[in-house]
Amino acid sequence: MARAKYQVLILPYHREGESVLYCIFRRRDMGVWQFIAGGGEDEDGSALASAKREAFEEAGIPTNSRFFPLETLCSIPAECFPKARAFWGESCLVIPEYSFAVELENKELCISNEHTEYCWADYETAKELLRYDSNKTALFELENKLKLGLIQTEQAKMDISNLLTCPRCGGELGQDCKCLACGSEYERRMGVYSILYEDMGEDYGFSAWEFDESDIQKSADEYRAFREEYQSHLTNGCRKAERMLDDAVREHIESCRGVAVDIATGRGMLLSRVMEWNTELKLIGTDIDARILAVTKLVRNCGENVSFVGCDGRHIALKNGSVDHAVSFVGIANMPEPEKAISEVYRILKKGGTFIYKGLFLDRNSEGMRDLAEKFDLARIMDIELLTELFVNAGFKVVRSEIIASAVWGENPYDRYPFAGENCNYGLIVVEK
């Protein structure tokens, strides 16, 4: 296996009542105490996968144990790995060391010949015995996160960070949101991963990568007022039709398990419903506008089972086959190149995964449909039959495609498209990979 340009550090720990013990290992070649450490391999596919492999090889720790990443990150001189550096090149001077913790129920381990013995110790003893500062720093972080009860929070972060991928090249992202393959740099701010680059957003008419933290609270307050104002313009017929459609969508959502991604989350109208309908789902909200996701996170009071990723729907920053379900409320209607967006959803879904699409549709021969076709090229995605064909062309199998209710759309000054006076069809499309 080819040596990757990173190192992993693994800290096993065990809870005994209110106390915590940490497992340290004595190296055979140097006689010093340290945590499990080893090099990543290109074939591993991720730093987490490398950590699981190293933990199993050096201590017999099962790969299905509870691992989660720590924030501790250090750099190691590349000259420490002379054989690997011969392939990396002289310009590679340092490589990162990513830290992980793993919780174990059983303290009995099976160590490799790299170590002569292992020892379970309390925090102060382990800190005293450890040789390297990087190990001591990671231990300090873990000890305090356990005391503060942050382990569950970090586990949730681990789940989403391991699903992310670079939209430029499809490469693995490191803990610093930098692509390990092409070097593209992204960021995570206010709980939102912004996996965007400069030319994204041009088709949407805004700078997708701009992210003003100081304005998020103000924007959240403004949106709460906007939401009330928008709802006040809906007719009773539209309210009733939307309730009927929600009931139909809920039937499918309630049976979902695992991880679900919301395509084009926007202000979280569907996301908030899914949070209510199925508390067991882990949700990922996505949108081209990372800033609006930060607002939605605040307004919708999202818990730790909801993560947010700013990305283009045509280049979803999630790995192939990484999610169990996808949902969307008219998300495809707001994207250029809807075929590409649908194909992206197909790519990220696991086999057997479902895409539950809640949409608003127009009658095929209506005046509004003709206007949309001429001005916005939206005819295919505002007709439920034509949109269903796009799903089929992408490889999906149709489970359900149905107009649930209809109502005449009223005048609303906040609407993007000219729907007023049109018969609006509230439809549901459910497809399976």
VOGU-3710 file (C-alpha; in Angstrom, 3 decimals, decimal comma):
1> marakyqvli> 0,000/0,000/0,000  1,241/3,522/-0,810  2,062/5,757/2,157  -0,298/8,762/2,363  0,909/12,220/3,357  -0,542/12,150/6,851  -0,185/10,411/10,194  -2,907/9,312/12,631  -2,903/9,233/16,436  -5,479/7,122/18,312
11> lpyhregesv> -6,359/7,551/22,004  -8,257/4,556/23,479  -10,232/5,317/26,644  -12,516/3,392/28,993  -15,142/4,680/31,434  -15,284/3,206/34,935  -18,159/4,844/36,756  -17,333/8,533/37,027  -13,656/8,053/36,168  -11,915/7,578/32,824
21> lycifrrrdm> -8,822/5,499/32,040  -6,586/5,997/28,998  -4,538/3,295/27,302  -0,916/4,075/26,461  1,657/1,830/24,787  5,409/1,348/25,245  7,300/1,339/21,939  9,611/-1,604/21,363  12,230/0,353/19,403  12,569/3,368/21,735
31> gvwqfiaggg> 11,045/2,256/25,019  8,878/5,399/25,284  5,168/5,605/26,091  2,730/6,953/23,503  -0,726/6,421/22,079  -1,312/4,335/18,954  0,320/6,094/16,000  0,782/5,158/12,366  0,819/6,304/8,794  -2,140/6,668/6,519
41> ededgsalas> -2,331/4,651/3,338  -3,686/5,959/0,045  -5,942/2,915/-0,170  -7,582/3,736/3,166  -9,644/6,497/1,600  -9,841/8,675/4,727  -7,982/9,552/7,921  -10,716/7,860/9,949  -10,302/4,652/7,968  -6,553/4,850/8,609
51> akreafeeag> -7,167/5,306/12,337  -9,454/2,273/12,462  -6,952/0,142/10,558  -4,025/1,190/12,763  -6,028/0,627/15,964  -6,898/-2,893/14,828  -3,391/-3,758/13,652  -1,610/-2,432/16,748  -4,108/-3,260/19,498  -6,821/-5,513/18,058
61> iptnsrffpl> -9,445/-2,767/18,519  -12,581/-3,656/16,482  -13,168/-1,343/13,531  -16,817/-0,889/14,528  -15,789/0,707/17,841  -16,863/4,256/18,574  -14,255/6,541/17,005  -14,479/10,311/16,806  -12,012/13,025/15,720  -10,238/15,416/18,037
71> etlcsipaec> -9,271/18,963/17,105  -5,636/18,433/18,060  -3,512/18,645/14,928  0,273/18,714/14,725  2,890/18,620/11,974  5,606/15,997/11,718  8,849/16,476/9,725  8,746/14,415/6,554  12,350/13,393/7,182  11,026/11,061/9,895
81> fpkarafwge> 9,741/8,895/7,038  12,725/8,636/4,652  11,329/5,822/2,505  8,006/7,557/1,986  9,653/10,914/1,341  11,522/9,396/-1,555  8,112/9,152/-3,263  6,672/12,371/-1,862  9,592/14,457/-3,105  11,989/16,879/-1,412
91> sclvipeysf> 9,398/19,669/-1,449  7,298/17,745/1,087  8,698/19,025/4,377  5,970/18,236/6,928  2,837/16,094/7,087  -0,193/16,534/9,413  -1,031/14,169/12,254  -4,785/13,756/12,786  -5,978/12,701/16,242  -8,869/10,365/17,075
101> avelenkelc> -10,306/8,965/20,289  -11,981/5,575/20,584  -14,189/4,450/23,451  -13,733/0,817/24,518  -15,938/-1,371/26,703  -13,294/-4,094/27,062  -9,833/-3,232/28,445  -8,249/-6,448/27,159  -6,168/-5,680/24,068  -3,984/-7,711/21,711
111> isnehteycw> -0,912/-5,606/20,924  1,380/-6,033/17,930  5,161/-6,491/18,084  5,569/-2,718/17,724  4,943/-2,452/21,478  6,192/-4,393/24,480  3,274/-3,598/26,809  0,233/-1,422/27,351  -1,079/0,343/30,428  -4,471/1,758/31,445
121> adyetakell> -3,888/4,942/33,460  -5,764/7,938/34,790  -5,224/11,354/33,242  -2,406/12,557/35,484  -0,482/9,280/35,275  -0,837/9,047/31,501  0,268/12,664/31,063  3,344/12,000/33,177  4,320/8,851/31,257  3,728/10,137/27,717
131> rydsnktalf> 6,840/11,215/25,806  5,508/13,458/23,032  3,819/16,851/23,418  1,349/16,087/20,636  0,107/13,078/22,637  -0,201/15,181/25,786  -2,151/17,884/23,941  -4,589/15,369/22,474  -4,995/13,789/25,926  -5,738/17,223/27,448
141> elenklklgl> -8,410/17,853/24,798  -10,047/14,467/25,282  -10,013/14,663/29,098  -11,738/18,035/29,078  -14,266/17,158/26,400  -15,280/14,147/28,454  -15,647/16,331/31,545  -17,747/18,887/29,637  -19,974/16,236/28,089  -18,970/17,151/24,534
151> iqteqakmdi> -18,398/13,638/23,278  -21,832/13,246/21,696  -21,431/16,606/19,973  -18,088/15,596/18,538  -19,470/12,236/17,407  -22,080/14,028/15,347  -19,364/16,189/13,763  -17,370/13,096/12,960  -20,234/11,534/11,065  -20,665/14,453/8,657
161> snlltcprcg> -16,975/15,306/8,250  -16,260/11,780/7,065  -18,896/12,078/4,345  -17,519/15,257/2,780  -15,598/15,351/-0,475  -13,971/18,024/-2,617  -16,317/19,265/-5,399  -13,327/20,055/-7,624  -11,672/16,632/-7,693  -13,703/14,316/-5,460
171> gelgqdckcl> -10,801/13,991/-3,010  -10,912/13,408/0,748  -11,127/16,462/3,013  -8,863/16,692/6,046  -9,976/17,971/9,442  -8,977/21,479/8,385  -11,372/21,246/5,387  -8,425/21,138/2,989  -8,561/18,595/0,163  -5,890/15,967/0,668
181> acgseyerrm> -5,763/15,363/-3,102  -5,773/18,735/-4,880  -5,135/21,090/-1,955  -8,333/23,133/-2,382  -9,193/24,896/0,881  -12,682/25,193/2,330  -13,970/26,225/5,736  -16,395/25,566/8,569  -17,907/28,601/10,268  -20,834/28,961/12,657
191> gvysilyedm> -21,535/25,242/12,329  -21,724/25,290/8,513  -19,286/23,636/6,137  -18,744/25,981/3,209  -17,509/23,657/0,456  -17,622/26,292/-2,269  -15,189/27,935/-4,651  -15,273/31,223/-6,470  -16,997/30,393/-9,749  -19,862/28,667/-7,945
201> gedygfsawe> -22,882/30,908/-7,589  -22,453/32,828/-10,837  -25,469/31,044/-12,359  -27,476/32,011/-9,276  -26,618/35,703/-9,426  -24,660/36,062/-6,181  -21,277/35,362/-4,642  -21,812/31,976/-3,054  -18,651/32,059/-0,978  -19,361/35,333/0,879
211> fdesdiqksa> -20,138/34,657/4,532  -20,648/37,559/6,919  -20,861/36,202/10,473  -21,712/39,565/12,035  -24,958/39,767/10,070  -26,342/36,273/10,791  -28,384/37,206/13,884  -29,857/40,236/12,125  -30,737/38,092/9,108  -32,383/35,504/11,372
221> deyrafreey> -34,603/38,171/12,934  -35,487/39,521/9,489  -36,372/36,048/8,238  -38,741/35,381/11,140  -40,622/38,536/10,172  -40,516/37,598/6,474  -41,902/34,122/7,175  -44,930/35,520/8,964  -45,517/38,055/6,180  -45,217/35,428/3,433
231> qshltngcrk> -47,597/33,018/5,164  -50,198/35,771/5,512  -50,540/35,938/1,713  -51,370/32,239/1,274  -54,999/31,416/0,501  -56,959/28,966/2,649  -57,079/26,609/-0,321  -53,280/26,613/-0,583  -52,890/26,039/3,155  -55,201/23,035/3,012
241> aermlddavr> -53,471/21,608/-0,075  -50,058/21,962/1,586  -51,277/20,138/4,698  -52,511/17,282/2,515  -49,170/17,098/0,709  -47,281/17,168/4,014  -49,347/14,232/5,263  -48,365/12,238/2,171  -44,686/13,163/2,489  -44,706/12,305/6,175
251> ehiescrgva> -45,828/8,737/5,434  -42,554/8,166/3,565  -40,318/10,160/5,922  -41,417/8,297/9,048  -40,067/4,978/7,755  -36,634/6,390/6,817  -33,549/5,488/8,845  -29,897/6,509/8,727  -28,682/9,720/7,082  -30,865/11,943/4,907
261> vdiatgrgml> -29,720/14,961/2,904  -32,012/17,892/2,156  -31,293/19,286/-1,315  -31,515/23,102/-1,571  -32,483/23,573/2,077  -32,782/27,342/1,850  -34,705/28,591/4,845  -35,411/25,076/6,061  -39,121/24,738/5,314  -38,910/20,999/4,632
271> lsrvmewnte> -35,961/20,396/6,934  -37,911/21,607/9,962  -40,789/19,273/9,078  -38,516/16,275/8,715  -36,962/17,096/12,101  -40,451/16,818/13,627  -41,589/13,762/11,682  -38,549/11,571/12,270  -36,298/12,271/15,249  -34,107/9,236/14,489
281> lkligtdida> -32,822/10,577/11,164  -29,475/12,311/10,946  -29,994/15,225/8,589  -27,694/17,181/6,305  -28,993/20,481/4,982  -27,352/21,654/1,741  -27,573/24,866/-0,248  -25,450/26,932/-2,617  -25,717/29,782/-0,087  -23,723/28,847/3,025
291> rilavtklvr> -24,854/32,042/4,703  -28,558/31,187/4,527  -27,737/27,811/6,087  -26,210/29,604/9,077  -29,413/31,609/9,383  -31,548/28,468/9,073  -29,489/26,692/11,719  -30,254/29,523/14,105  -33,915/30,085/13,181  -34,918/26,419/13,131
301> ncgenvsfvg> -33,156/25,610/16,420  -31,485/22,561/14,893  -30,014/19,950/17,207  -26,809/17,949/16,981  -28,313/15,433/14,548  -28,528/18,163/11,874  -25,455/19,296/9,936  -25,122/21,879/7,186  -23,040/21,923/3,999  -22,843/24,849/1,606
311> cdgrhialkn> -22,386/23,321/-1,854  -23,702/23,502/-5,406  -26,478/21,000/-6,134  -24,667/20,133/-9,356  -21,516/19,279/-7,376  -22,793/17,967/-4,036  -19,844/17,761/-1,633  -20,708/14,261/-0,374  -19,103/10,933/-1,208  -20,542/8,352/-3,572
321> gsvdhavsfv> -23,161/6,193/-1,869  -22,798/8,052/1,426  -26,424/8,796/2,381  -29,511/6,661/2,846  -32,156/9,133/1,685  -32,578/12,506/0,000  -35,431/14,972/0,323  -36,202/18,269/-1,348  -38,943/20,874/-1,479  -38,966/22,388/-4,999
331> gianmpepek> -35,169/22,430/-4,772  -34,595/21,221/-8,322  -36,821/24,049/-9,611  -34,316/26,632/-8,381  -31,242/25,098/-9,996  -29,693/25,483/-13,420  -29,047/22,133/-15,141  -31,660/20,097/-13,209  -30,510/16,885/-14,902  -27,065/17,263/-13,362
341> aisevyrilk> -28,545/17,935/-9,916  -30,693/14,797/-10,139  -27,702/12,730/-11,253  -25,749/14,051/-8,267  -28,482/12,877/-5,909  -28,337/9,461/-7,570  -24,553/9,388/-7,069  -24,581/10,146/-3,333  -27,413/7,728/-2,491  -26,758/4,195/-1,332
351> kggtfiykgl> -28,284/1,384/-3,362  -31,924/1,128/-2,347  -31,915/4,718/-1,105  -34,911/6,931/-1,803  -35,349/10,485/-3,038  -38,541/12,058/-1,689  -39,392/15,159/-3,696  -42,121/17,558/-2,576  -43,051/19,870/-5,430  -45,376/22,542/-6,739
361> fldrnsegmr> -46,473/21,948/-10,320  -48,587/23,702/-12,973  -51,006/22,354/-15,547  -49,091/21,564/-18,715  -51,083/23,848/-21,030  -51,609/26,744/-18,631  -50,573/30,319/-19,354  -48,245/30,258/-16,371  -46,470/27,180/-17,703  -45,946/28,874/-21,057
371> dlaekfdlar> -44,508/31,951/-19,331  -42,167/29,840/-17,228  -41,008/27,928/-20,280  -40,250/31,090/-22,219  -38,690/33,183/-19,451  -37,009/30,631/-17,195  -36,859/27,296/-19,083  -38,700/25,608/-16,217  -41,353/23,658/-18,141  -39,737/20,254/-17,514
381> imdielltel> -39,538/20,690/-13,769  -42,940/22,337/-13,271  -44,735/19,393/-14,919  -44,792/16,337/-12,651  -44,739/13,842/-15,532  -41,796/15,506/-17,266  -39,857/15,816/-13,991  -40,503/12,154/-13,224  -38,997/11,321/-16,625  -35,809/13,164/-15,618
391> fvnagfkvvr> -35,552/10,955/-12,519  -36,015/7,830/-14,633  -33,396/9,000/-17,137  -30,921/9,370/-14,234  -31,430/5,703/-13,328  -34,085/5,948/-10,611  -37,025/3,565/-10,225  -40,350/5,312/-9,619  -42,088/4,380/-6,374  -44,726/7,099/-6,457
401> seiiasavwg> -45,525/10,082/-8,662  -48,789/11,747/-7,771  -50,611/15,064/-7,504  -51,947/15,073/-3,951  -54,012/18,292/-4,020  -54,634/21,434/-6,058  -55,516/25,058/-5,286  -55,573/28,419/-7,041  -52,457/30,377/-6,145  -53,049/33,845/-4,733
411> enpydrypfa> -51,140/37,054/-5,290  -47,952/37,097/-3,242  -45,405/39,911/-3,601  -42,616/37,599/-2,392  -42,998/35,009/-5,155  -40,106/34,568/-7,554  -42,262/33,208/-10,376  -45,644/34,534/-11,684  -48,046/31,971/-10,199  -50,961/34,248/-9,200
421> gencnygliv> -54,315/33,001/-10,532  -52,872/29,686/-11,686  -54,061/26,267/-10,599  -51,161/25,023/-8,475  -50,709/21,273/-8,078  -49,127/19,947/-4,883  -47,257/16,816/-5,913  -45,061/14,077/-4,506  -42,415/12,084/-6,340  -40,691/9,183/-4,593
431> vek> -37,957/7,336/-6,475  -35,466/4,641/-5,495  -31,890/3,955/-6,573
//
